[in-house]
């Protein structure tokens, strides 16, 4: 398993991950074929802090996925941006989280329909031309119609499904 990345609390986004940094997998065998390589994916996970446990569970799932490295541009509640207005917060979301991401992942719990910020993040993702991956909640058959309507792809709560969809959607 490779090293995982998260931005620092200062919002450092490092190099532009949108272009996809291809690097050897470190598996040792092989002649450098495409199957011997992987990409460091840049993702933003849209979520509600009221349901932070779902976000943490998804990040753990991705961290434990085999042959999948990612840079996480999401900001947990304890590292939230210090902004004076909703407009400043929306600008920070756009510039520091969504623009540098190659895929926006949205947890599609029913609460997503009623969250104004998840709605704004989806709108910003659309404006920035970012693909949106909707993830159905773990252990639930009900999902947000709003997320389903705006997602480029919907998947179940399954490591392989989520990772494969991120790989498929990333430019």
Secondary structure, 3 states (H helix, E strand, C coil): CCCCEECCCCCCCCCCHHHCEEEECCCCCCCCCHHHEEEEEEEEEECCHHHHHHHHHHHHHHHHCCCCEEEECCCCHHHCCCCCCHHHHHHHHHHHHHCCCCEEEEECCCHHHHCHHHHHHHHHHHHCCCEEEEECCCCCCCCCHHHHHHCCEEECCCHHHHHHHHHHHCC
